[in-house]
């Protein structure tokens, strides 16, 4: 197992940053409790793009360049038209808990996970589904019985989708059919027993997945089958990661305090973005 460079601070004093995406020369992310989507260029200056009253999470872009945003608490998919948000889909009939991360593919199909239960209200755990919203179509369930579906990636050829099951402690893969439905579910990497709960993930050009694990306070690089090639400790709980930069060899890591109130997160502003250089560039989506 080789050791990459240490993480260095990039942006600090955020409330709770999540769902990073590299797009148009900048790192985009959602700051949950400031209820805004932001972007930050290489100089570290944060720019607010749009306010999302019911808390933004997953981000992605349609083929025409318009931004899609998951609105967590009211379980809706929104689209940024100019400076205004428009409703795309209501997911409340399908998602049993707050909606979270999202993958938008090259055809504009949005794959959206949800908690499945009231996590912050300490409700009992319940498995849930992955919802796909096709362009101009109605939301539909494409996978069931997922244990807290979280970060999601798509292979460069668009044929394999991998989703992190945080409570299942595994990465699960599916074949993507031409119509966007999923088939051939399989365990891509089993992580149970290693003290790891995968949250946000990203894919590199060798087919390995970088994952953020808040419970073990680290990011790690995992190959199909479960072999771990890198483990990097983080200050704070690592909740998401993204390979970006001009050559996609910068790993951005987002940290925050999980399971504290929004008020406490806003007061403490302990959320941060870190970065380090890696050898293998990013690949696929997002």
PLY file of the C-alpha trace (Angstrom):
ply
format ascii 1.0
element vertex 286
property float x
property float y
property float z
element edge 285
property int vertex1
property int vertex2
end_header
0.00 0.00 0.00
1.65 3.24 -1.13
1.30 6.51 0.74
0.14 9.62 -1.13
0.94 13.16 0.03
-0.91 14.56 3.01
-4.02 16.63 2.63
-3.55 20.39 2.78
-6.25 22.94 3.67
-8.02 24.66 0.79
-11.22 26.27 2.18
-12.24 26.56 5.83
-15.07 28.01 7.94
-17.87 26.30 6.05
-20.98 24.97 7.79
-21.30 21.50 6.22
-19.90 21.09 2.69
-21.11 18.13 0.61
-21.58 16.80 -2.94
-18.43 18.18 -4.61
-18.26 18.33 -8.40
-15.51 19.53 -10.72
-17.16 21.58 -13.48
-16.09 24.39 -15.82
-12.73 24.92 -14.12
-14.04 25.14 -10.56
-15.02 22.96 -7.64
-18.76 23.15 -6.96
-20.35 21.98 -3.71
-23.43 22.29 -1.53
-23.12 23.89 1.90
-26.07 22.19 3.61
-26.79 24.53 6.47
-25.97 27.79 4.71
-28.50 26.44 2.19
-26.53 27.42 -0.84
-24.69 25.94 -3.80
-21.17 27.34 -4.13
-18.17 27.16 -6.40
-14.53 27.82 -5.65
-11.69 28.38 -8.09
-8.01 27.68 -7.53
-7.47 30.77 -5.40
-9.81 29.43 -2.70
-12.39 32.19 -2.95
-15.92 30.86 -2.46
-18.75 32.20 -4.60
-22.40 31.52 -3.79
-24.26 30.42 -6.92
-27.83 29.91 -5.72
-29.82 29.65 -2.48
-31.82 26.44 -1.94
-34.32 27.00 0.93
-34.90 23.31 1.73
-31.19 22.45 1.78
-29.15 21.54 -1.31
-27.36 18.24 -1.75
-26.49 16.40 -4.99
-25.41 18.43 -8.03
-25.17 17.68 -11.74
-25.54 19.24 -15.17
-27.87 18.61 -18.08
-26.40 18.26 -21.59
-27.42 21.87 -22.28
-25.34 23.06 -19.31
-28.11 23.84 -16.83
-27.50 22.89 -13.21
-29.63 20.29 -11.44
-29.83 20.43 -7.64
-31.34 18.01 -5.14
-33.48 19.80 -2.56
-33.12 17.51 0.44
-35.85 18.19 2.93
-38.80 18.63 0.55
-37.44 15.77 -1.61
-37.49 17.57 -4.94
-35.22 17.84 -7.96
-34.67 21.43 -9.06
-33.11 23.07 -12.12
-31.35 26.43 -12.24
-32.79 28.44 -15.13
-30.75 31.63 -15.27
-30.94 32.87 -11.69
-34.19 31.12 -10.67
-34.83 27.57 -9.53
-37.54 25.57 -11.31
-39.09 22.32 -10.10
-38.21 19.25 -12.19
-39.62 16.39 -10.13
-41.29 15.67 -6.80
-39.67 12.57 -5.28
-41.64 12.51 -2.02
-43.86 9.59 -3.09
-40.79 7.40 -3.70
-38.12 8.63 -1.28
-38.84 7.64 2.32
-36.33 10.10 3.78
-34.38 13.23 2.83
-32.87 13.03 -0.64
-29.10 13.26 -0.81
-26.45 12.57 -3.43
-27.08 12.49 -7.17
-25.40 11.40 -10.39
-26.44 13.02 -13.69
-25.35 11.05 -16.77
-24.51 12.27 -20.28
-28.16 11.91 -21.36
-29.35 14.07 -18.46
-30.79 11.19 -16.42
-30.55 11.93 -12.70
-29.96 9.06 -10.24
-30.86 10.17 -6.71
-30.45 8.45 -3.36
-32.26 9.10 -0.09
-31.81 8.34 3.60
-34.79 5.97 3.79
-35.66 7.05 7.33
-35.44 10.04 9.69
-31.75 9.81 10.57
-31.55 12.99 12.63
-34.77 12.12 14.44
-33.19 8.80 15.51
-35.85 6.74 13.72
-35.18 3.01 13.16
-33.06 2.17 10.13
-34.90 1.22 6.93
-33.52 0.24 3.55
-34.59 2.38 0.62
-34.41 2.90 -3.14
-32.47 4.68 -5.85
-34.67 6.90 -8.03
-33.97 7.83 -11.64
-35.47 10.97 -13.20
-35.25 10.90 -17.02
-35.27 14.17 -18.96
-38.88 15.24 -19.32
-40.14 12.08 -17.64
-41.55 10.91 -14.35
-39.33 9.64 -11.52
-39.00 5.88 -11.28
-37.37 3.45 -8.87
-34.40 1.67 -10.48
-33.03 -0.19 -7.43
-34.52 -1.26 -4.10
-33.30 -2.53 -0.72
-30.26 -0.27 -0.61
-28.82 0.51 2.80
-28.48 4.31 2.72
-27.49 4.89 -0.94
-25.03 7.74 -1.02
-22.26 8.73 -3.44
-22.68 7.38 -6.98
-20.33 7.18 -9.96
-20.59 6.09 -13.59
-17.84 4.40 -15.60
-16.42 6.28 -18.63
-18.32 4.02 -21.05
-21.58 4.72 -19.23
-22.26 1.02 -18.69
-21.51 0.54 -14.97
-22.99 2.49 -12.08
-21.48 2.14 -8.60
-23.27 3.37 -5.48
-21.95 3.60 -1.94
-24.22 1.95 0.62
-23.18 3.75 3.80
-25.04 1.52 6.26
-24.35 -1.58 4.17
-20.60 -0.83 4.33
-20.11 -1.74 0.69
-19.91 -0.45 -2.84
-22.58 -1.95 -5.08
-22.45 -2.04 -8.89
-25.14 -2.29 -11.56
-25.17 -2.61 -15.34
-26.85 0.39 -16.95
-29.31 -0.54 -19.69
-29.85 1.74 -22.72
-33.06 3.13 -21.18
-31.25 4.02 -17.94
-32.69 1.17 -15.87
-30.30 -0.94 -13.80
-29.60 -4.67 -13.87
-27.11 -7.31 -12.65
-26.72 -6.00 -9.11
-23.49 -7.16 -7.48
-21.13 -6.29 -4.64
-18.25 -4.30 -6.10
-16.31 -4.02 -2.83
-17.27 -5.37 0.59
-15.99 -3.14 3.40
-17.79 -4.59 6.42
-15.51 -5.31 9.36
-13.02 -2.60 8.42
-14.62 0.23 10.39
-15.56 1.99 7.15
-18.86 3.56 6.07
-18.59 4.88 2.49
-20.18 8.28 1.92
-19.17 10.36 -1.12
-17.13 8.62 -3.83
-15.30 9.35 -7.08
-13.74 7.17 -9.79
-10.24 7.23 -11.26
-8.82 6.22 -14.64
-7.65 2.82 -13.38
-11.18 1.94 -12.31
-10.54 2.39 -8.57
-12.86 4.33 -6.28
-11.82 6.99 -3.79
-14.28 7.05 -0.90
-14.83 9.27 2.12
-15.54 7.51 5.40
-16.85 9.77 8.17
-16.86 7.08 10.87
-13.14 6.31 10.43
-12.16 9.90 9.56
-10.31 9.10 6.36
-10.42 8.83 2.60
-9.29 5.64 0.91
-8.74 4.25 -2.56
-10.44 0.91 -3.17
-10.20 -1.48 -6.10
-12.95 -3.78 -7.33
-13.00 -6.77 -5.00
-12.17 -4.67 -1.94
-8.37 -4.24 -2.00
-7.39 -0.92 -0.42
-4.37 0.80 -1.98
-4.36 4.09 -0.02
-5.72 5.29 3.34
-5.38 8.97 4.23
-6.50 10.27 7.65
-8.51 13.49 7.78
-9.05 16.25 10.30
-12.76 16.03 10.96
-15.15 13.55 9.42
-14.61 12.99 5.69
-17.99 13.09 3.96
-17.17 13.44 0.26
-14.34 13.56 -2.27
-13.84 14.54 -5.89
-10.99 14.29 -8.40
-10.63 17.61 -10.19
-8.24 20.32 -11.27
-7.15 20.92 -14.87
-5.64 17.42 -15.10
-8.10 15.77 -12.67
-5.19 14.76 -10.44
-6.23 16.87 -7.44
-8.28 15.01 -4.86
-10.59 17.39 -3.02
-11.86 16.10 0.33
-14.79 17.66 2.20
-15.03 17.35 5.98
-17.59 18.33 8.59
-19.25 17.21 11.80
-21.94 14.60 11.17
-24.99 14.31 13.43
-24.85 17.79 14.94
-27.66 20.31 14.56
-27.72 22.86 11.76
-27.52 25.59 14.38
-24.36 24.08 15.86
-22.78 23.68 12.41
-23.53 27.30 11.58
-22.13 28.44 14.89
-18.95 26.38 14.76
-18.18 26.65 11.01
-15.89 23.63 11.27
-16.60 22.40 7.73
-13.64 22.46 5.37
-12.28 21.43 1.97
-8.84 19.85 1.70
-6.78 18.81 -1.30
-3.81 16.72 -2.37
-2.18 15.56 -5.57
-2.61 11.94 -6.68
-1.00 9.88 -9.41
-4.07 8.55 -11.22
-6.51 11.13 -12.69
-10.25 11.08 -12.33
-12.50 9.40 -14.89
-16.17 8.89 -15.64
-18.97 10.84 -13.95
-19.52 12.95 -11.98
0 1
1 2
2 3
3 4
4 5
5 6
6 7
7 8
8 9
9 10
10 11
11 12
12 13
13 14
14 15
15 16
16 17
17 18
18 19
19 20
20 21
21 22
22 23
23 24
24 25
25 26
26 27
27 28
28 29
29 30
30 31
31 32
32 33
33 34
34 35
35 36
36 37
37 38
38 39
39 40
40 41
41 42
42 43
43 44
44 45
45 46
46 47
47 48
48 49
49 50
50 51
51 52
52 53
53 54
54 55
55 56
56 57
57 58
58 59
59 60
60 61
61 62
62 63
63 64
64 65
65 66
66 67
67 68
68 69
69 70
70 71
71 72
72 73
73 74
74 75
75 76
76 77
77 78
78 79
79 80
80 81
81 82
82 83
83 84
84 85
85 86
86 87
87 88
88 89
89 90
90 91
91 92
92 93
93 94
94 95
95 96
96 97
97 98
98 99
99 100
100 101
101 102
102 103
103 104
104 105
105 106
106 107
107 108
108 109
109 110
110 111
111 112
112 113
113 114
114 115
115 116
116 117
117 118
118 119
119 120
120 121
121 122
122 123
123 124
124 125
125 126
126 127
127 128
128 129
129 130
130 131
131 132
132 133
133 134
134 135
135 136
136 137
137 138
138 139
139 140
140 141
141 142
142 143
143 144
144 145
145 146
146 147
147 148
148 149
149 150
150 151
151 152
152 153
153 154
154 155
155 156
156 157
157 158
158 159
159 160
160 161
161 162
162 163
163 164
164 165
165 166
166 167
167 168
168 169
169 170
170 171
171 172
172 173
173 174
174 175
175 176
176 177
177 178
178 179
179 180
180 181
181 182
182 183
183 184
184 185
185 186
186 187
187 188
188 189
189 190
190 191
191 192
192 193
193 194
194 195
195 196
196 197
197 198
198 199
199 200
200 201
201 202
202 203
203 204
204 205
205 206
206 207
207 208
208 209
209 210
210 211
211 212
212 213
213 214
214 215
215 216
216 217
217 218
218 219
219 220
220 221
221 222
222 223
223 224
224 225
225 226
226 227
227 228
228 229
229 230
230 231
231 232
232 233
233 234
234 235
235 236
236 237
237 238
238 239
239 240
240 241
241 242
242 243
243 244
244 245
245 246
246 247
247 248
248 249
249 250
250 251
251 252
252 253
253 254
254 255
255 256
256 257
257 258
258 259
259 260
260 261
261 262
262 263
263 264
264 265
265 266
266 267
267 268
268 269
269 270
270 271
271 272
272 273
273 274
274 275
275 276
276 277
277 278
278 279
279 280
280 281
281 282
282 283
283 284
284 285
